[in-house]
Amino acid sequence: MRVIEIIDKSLQIGERDMPTPLAHEVLIKVVAAGVNRPDVMQRLGLYPPPVGASDIPGLEVAGFIAAVGKDVTNIKVGDAVCALVTGGGYADYCTASAALCLPVPENLSLLDAAGLPETFFTVWSNVFDRGKLSANETLFVHGGSSGIGTAAIQLAKAFNAKVMVTAGSDDKCDFCRQLGADAAINYQQQDFVTAIKQLTNERGVDVILDIIGGDYLPRNLNCLAVDGRLLQIALQNGIKSEINLLPIMLKRLTITGSTLRARDDGFKAAIAKNLLNHVWPLLVSGQIKPVTHQVFCLTEAAKAHALMESNQHLGKIILQVSPCTTLL
């Protein structure tokens, strides 16, 4: 089967044997795979796959079940699914834990569905499970036009929270407002701490979802309201920061963070169940929608990564692995 391999920090087409699913796994004939920032980091040697995971990049796929392991009873050959995987998505075939497969809503194409798992698993786990975002609270999202950002905006609004975001241009800010954000701050032109203070009448926000890290940490703490929660899920500005601990004590702040890829299947399966029960009905009804910016052929994976690194995309970047014209 065709795969995309990482060779000397570049992406090259290669050939591998088709994987065989374990007892609890399924084999997916991949129609499309989502492109994510961790894929770029892996290519650059900054984010090695967990022990036992495929070295082929790709953390989310959509396609058709080609085979099932002997213990799998809830999925059958031919089913259309999207799945969260620990690697191997940039390929013609990919194995996945059956517990991490979700049905593709009939109103979505497999191309759009390929961009759901990584972002929606991440947002649900952090914003709702760890961050405990509630109705009428305010969520502040850095990178509102990213795949994570577009999912966070829609999910928070669907559960009756207020949403504020940062983005790097006026066009991106307009895009975020059209998606449902109550306020969007162009961080190239405005200090987001000052803007948040003004927007909230000095109160601050309840939850922050941050992909930046580094020097954003003390600024984020200044943006939080009493009992606020900071959720750190990526570190684009670096791993170190210096902060004043006093505001954490005075405002009873919570700083937490997570990575998803290395967590066990049981942890991820609980997220999948919550998504199926609480989010999939919203996708089926059209209340929330995947945001796909551009689709590349599998052989154009390097171009997809270049677009990701340029930060010019709005929403998800997708690799089309096999033809799916009947589903578009």
C-alpha positions as CSV (number, residue, x, y, z in Angstrom):
1,M,0.0,0.0,0.0
2,R,1.1,3.6,-0.5
3,V,2.2,5.6,2.6
4,I,3.8,8.9,3.3
5,E,7.1,8.5,5.1
6,I,9.2,11.0,6.9
7,I,12.8,11.0,5.5
8,D,15.3,13.7,6.6
9,K,12.4,16.0,7.7
10,S,10.7,15.7,4.4
11,L,7.6,13.8,3.3
12,Q,8.0,11.2,0.6
13,I,5.7,8.6,-0.9
14,G,6.6,5.0,-0.1
15,E,5.3,1.4,0.0
16,R,4.5,-0.7,3.0
17,D,2.8,-3.9,3.8
18,M,-0.9,-3.6,4.7
19,P,-1.3,-3.6,8.5
20,T,-3.3,-6.4,10.2
21,P,-5.8,-5.3,12.9
22,L,-5.5,-6.7,16.4
23,A,-8.4,-8.4,18.1
24,H,-9.9,-5.0,19.3
25,E,-9.0,-3.1,16.1
26,V,-10.4,-2.5,12.6
27,L,-8.7,-2.0,9.3
28,I,-9.9,1.2,7.5
29,K,-9.5,1.8,3.8
30,V,-8.6,5.4,4.1
31,V,-10.5,7.9,1.9
32,A,-9.1,11.0,3.6
33,A,-6.8,12.0,6.5
34,G,-6.7,15.1,8.5
35,V,-3.5,17.2,8.7
36,N,-2.6,18.5,12.1
37,R,0.2,20.6,13.7
38,P,1.6,17.5,15.5
39,D,2.2,15.9,12.1
40,V,4.4,18.9,11.2
41,M,6.2,18.6,14.6
42,Q,6.7,14.9,14.0
43,R,8.2,15.6,10.6
44,L,10.6,18.1,12.1
45,G,11.7,15.6,14.8
46,L,10.0,17.5,17.6
47,Y,7.2,15.1,18.4
48,P,8.1,11.4,18.1
49,P,5.3,8.9,18.1
50,P,4.5,7.0,21.3
51,V,6.1,3.6,21.8
52,G,4.3,1.0,19.6
53,A,2.6,3.6,17.4
54,S,3.1,3.7,13.6
55,D,5.9,6.0,12.4
56,I,3.7,7.0,9.5
57,P,2.2,10.5,10.3
58,G,-1.6,11.1,10.5
59,L,-3.7,11.2,13.6
60,E,-7.2,11.1,12.1
61,V,-8.8,9.3,9.1
62,A,-12.1,8.7,7.5
63,G,-13.0,5.8,5.2
64,F,-14.6,2.4,5.0
65,I,-14.1,-0.7,7.3
66,A,-12.1,-3.3,5.3
67,A,-11.6,-5.8,8.1
68,V,-12.4,-6.3,11.8
69,G,-10.5,-8.0,14.6
70,K,-12.0,-11.1,16.2
71,D,-13.3,-9.2,19.3
72,V,-15.1,-6.4,17.4
73,T,-18.8,-6.7,17.3
74,N,-20.1,-3.1,17.0
75,I,-18.7,-2.4,13.5
76,K,-18.9,-4.3,10.3
77,V,-17.1,-4.4,7.0
78,G,-18.3,-1.6,4.7
79,D,-19.3,0.9,7.5
80,A,-18.2,4.5,6.9
81,V,-16.3,5.7,9.9
82,C,-13.9,8.4,11.1
83,A,-11.4,7.5,13.7
84,L,-8.7,8.9,16.0
85,V,-5.4,7.0,15.6
86,T,-2.0,7.3,17.2
87,G,-0.3,7.3,13.7
88,G,-0.5,5.8,10.3
89,G,-3.2,8.0,8.8
90,Y,-1.2,9.1,5.7
91,A,-1.7,5.8,4.0
92,D,-4.1,3.7,1.8
93,Y,-5.0,1.6,4.9
94,C,-4.8,2.3,8.6
95,T,-5.7,0.3,11.7
96,A,-7.7,1.9,14.5
97,S,-9.1,0.8,17.8
98,A,-12.8,0.0,17.3
99,A,-13.7,2.1,20.4
100,L,-12.2,5.2,18.7
101,C,-14.3,4.9,15.5
102,L,-17.3,7.1,15.1
103,P,-20.0,6.8,12.3
104,V,-19.8,9.4,9.6
105,P,-23.0,11.5,9.6
106,E,-24.9,11.0,6.4
107,N,-25.0,14.7,5.7
108,L,-21.1,14.9,5.7
109,S,-18.6,13.8,3.1
110,L,-15.7,11.6,4.1
111,L,-13.4,14.5,3.3
112,D,-15.0,16.7,5.9
113,A,-15.4,13.8,8.4
114,A,-11.6,13.2,8.3
115,G,-11.1,16.5,10.0
116,L,-13.4,15.7,13.0
117,P,-11.6,13.3,15.3
118,E,-8.4,15.0,16.4
119,T,-9.9,18.5,16.9
120,F,-13.2,17.4,18.4
121,F,-11.6,14.8,20.8
122,T,-9.1,17.5,21.9
123,V,-11.6,20.3,22.4
124,W,-14.1,18.1,24.3
125,S,-11.5,16.6,26.5
126,N,-10.0,19.9,27.4
127,V,-12.7,22.5,27.3
128,F,-15.6,20.4,28.8
129,D,-13.9,17.6,30.7
130,R,-10.9,19.4,32.1
131,G,-12.0,23.0,31.9
132,K,-15.6,22.4,33.0
133,L,-16.9,25.1,30.7
134,S,-20.6,25.8,31.6
135,A,-23.4,27.6,30.0
136,N,-23.1,31.4,30.4
137,E,-19.4,31.3,31.0
138,T,-16.9,32.8,28.7
139,L,-14.3,30.8,26.7
140,F,-11.2,32.6,25.3
141,V,-9.5,30.7,22.4
142,H,-6.1,31.5,20.9
143,G,-6.0,30.7,17.2
144,G,-9.7,31.0,16.6
145,S,-9.4,30.3,12.9
146,S,-7.4,27.0,13.3
147,G,-8.9,23.6,13.3
148,I,-9.0,23.5,17.1
149,G,-10.3,27.1,17.1
150,T,-13.2,26.5,14.7
151,A,-14.3,23.4,16.6
152,A,-14.0,25.2,20.0
153,I,-16.1,28.2,18.8
154,Q,-18.9,26.1,17.5
155,L,-19.0,23.6,20.5
156,A,-18.9,26.4,23.1
157,K,-21.7,28.3,21.4
158,A,-23.7,25.1,21.0
159,F,-23.6,24.7,24.8
160,N,-24.6,28.3,25.4
161,A,-21.2,29.8,26.4
162,K,-19.8,33.1,25.2
163,V,-16.7,32.9,23.0
164,M,-13.8,35.3,22.4
165,V,-10.8,34.5,20.2
166,T,-7.5,35.8,18.9
167,A,-6.5,35.6,15.2
168,G,-3.7,37.0,13.1
169,S,-5.6,39.2,10.6
170,D,-8.8,41.1,10.2
171,D,-10.1,38.6,7.7
172,K,-9.5,35.7,10.1
173,C,-11.3,37.7,12.8
174,D,-14.3,38.3,10.5
175,F,-14.3,34.5,9.7
176,C,-14.4,33.7,13.5
177,R,-17.3,36.1,14.1
178,Q,-19.2,34.5,11.2
179,L,-18.6,31.1,12.8
180,G,-20.2,32.4,16.0
181,A,-17.5,34.1,18.1
182,D,-18.8,36.9,20.1
183,A,-15.6,38.9,19.8
184,A,-12.4,38.4,17.8
185,I,-9.1,40.2,18.6
186,N,-6.4,40.8,15.9
187,Y,-3.3,40.1,18.0
188,Q,-1.2,41.8,15.3
189,Q,-2.9,45.1,16.0
190,Q,-4.2,44.8,19.6
191,D,-2.9,43.7,23.0
192,F,-5.2,40.9,23.8
193,V,-5.0,41.5,27.6
194,T,-6.2,45.0,27.2
195,A,-8.9,43.9,24.8
196,I,-10.2,41.2,27.1
197,K,-10.3,43.6,30.0
198,Q,-12.4,46.0,27.9
199,L,-14.7,43.3,26.6
200,T,-15.4,41.9,30.0
201,N,-15.6,45.2,32.0
202,E,-12.4,44.1,33.8
203,R,-13.9,40.8,35.0
204,G,-11.9,38.5,32.7
205,V,-12.8,35.2,31.1
206,D,-13.6,31.9,32.8
207,V,-11.7,29.5,30.5
208,I,-8.7,29.9,28.2
209,L,-7.8,27.4,25.5
210,D,-4.2,28.1,24.5
211,I,-2.0,26.6,21.8
212,I,0.8,29.2,22.1
213,G,2.5,28.9,25.5
214,G,5.8,30.7,26.1
215,D,5.3,34.4,26.9
216,Y,1.5,34.0,26.6
217,L,1.3,32.3,30.0
218,P,1.5,35.4,32.3
219,R,-0.7,37.4,29.9
220,N,-3.3,34.6,30.0
221,L,-3.3,34.7,33.8
222,N,-4.1,38.4,33.6
223,C,-7.1,37.6,31.4
224,L,-8.7,35.1,33.7
225,A,-11.5,35.9,36.1
226,V,-11.7,34.6,39.6
227,D,-11.8,30.8,39.6
228,G,-10.6,30.9,36.0
229,R,-9.1,27.9,34.2
230,L,-6.2,27.9,31.8
231,L,-6.0,24.9,29.4
232,Q,-2.5,24.5,27.7
233,I,-2.6,22.1,24.8
234,A,0.3,23.3,22.6
235,L,3.5,25.3,22.9
236,Q,4.1,27.2,19.6
237,N,5.9,30.0,21.4
238,G,8.1,27.7,23.5
239,I,8.1,25.6,26.7
240,K,9.3,28.1,29.3
241,S,7.8,31.2,30.9
242,E,8.2,33.3,34.0
243,I,5.1,34.2,36.0
244,N,3.9,35.9,39.2
245,L,2.4,33.3,41.4
246,L,0.4,35.8,43.5
247,P,-2.6,36.2,41.0
248,I,-3.0,32.4,41.0
249,M,-3.5,32.5,44.7
250,L,-5.6,35.6,44.8
251,K,-7.9,34.6,42.0
252,R,-7.9,30.8,42.8
253,L,-6.8,30.0,39.2
254,T,-6.3,26.6,37.8
255,I,-3.5,25.9,35.3
256,T,-3.7,22.6,33.5
257,G,-2.7,21.0,30.2
258,S,-2.8,17.8,28.3
259,T,-1.6,15.9,25.3
260,L,-4.0,13.3,23.7
261,R,-1.9,11.1,21.5
262,A,-0.1,9.1,24.3
263,R,-3.3,8.5,26.4
264,D,-4.6,4.9,26.4
265,D,-7.6,3.7,24.4
266,G,-9.8,3.6,27.5
267,F,-9.4,7.3,28.1
268,K,-10.0,8.1,24.5
269,A,-13.0,5.8,24.3
270,A,-14.7,7.8,27.1
271,I,-14.3,10.9,25.0
272,A,-15.6,9.1,21.9
273,K,-18.7,8.1,23.9
274,N,-19.3,11.7,24.9
275,L,-18.9,12.9,21.4
276,L,-21.3,10.4,20.0
277,N,-23.9,11.3,22.7
278,H,-23.5,15.1,22.8
279,V,-21.8,16.3,19.6
280,W,-22.7,13.9,16.8
281,P,-26.4,14.9,17.0
282,L,-25.4,18.5,16.5
283,L,-23.4,17.5,13.4
284,V,-26.3,15.5,12.1
285,S,-28.7,18.4,12.6
286,G,-26.2,20.8,11.0
287,Q,-26.0,23.0,14.1
288,I,-22.2,22.6,14.0
289,K,-20.2,21.8,10.9
290,P,-16.6,20.8,10.1
291,V,-14.6,23.6,8.5
292,T,-12.4,22.4,5.6
293,H,-10.0,24.9,4.1
294,Q,-8.3,22.9,1.4
295,V,-7.9,19.3,0.2
296,F,-4.7,18.0,-1.2
297,C,-3.9,14.6,-2.8
298,L,-1.9,12.2,-0.7
299,T,1.1,12.8,-3.0
300,E,0.9,16.5,-2.2
301,A,1.4,16.0,1.6
302,A,4.4,18.3,1.5
303,K,2.3,21.1,0.1
304,A,-0.3,20.5,2.9
305,H,2.4,20.8,5.5
306,A,3.7,24.0,3.9
307,L,0.2,25.5,4.1
308,M,-0.1,24.4,7.8
309,E,3.2,26.1,8.6
310,S,2.2,29.3,6.8
311,N,-0.7,29.8,9.1
312,Q,-2.8,31.0,6.2
313,H,-5.6,28.3,6.5
314,L,-9.0,28.7,8.0
315,G,-10.1,25.4,9.6
316,K,-8.8,22.0,8.6
317,I,-6.4,20.8,5.9
318,I,-7.2,17.4,4.4
319,L,-5.3,14.8,2.4
320,Q,-7.5,12.9,-0.1
321,V,-6.1,9.4,-0.1
322,S,-8.5,7.6,-2.5
323,P,-11.3,8.8,-4.8
324,C,-14.6,9.7,-3.1
325,T,-16.4,11.7,-5.7
326,T,-19.7,9.9,-5.0
327,L,-19.7,11.3,-1.4
328,L,-18.9,14.9,-2.2
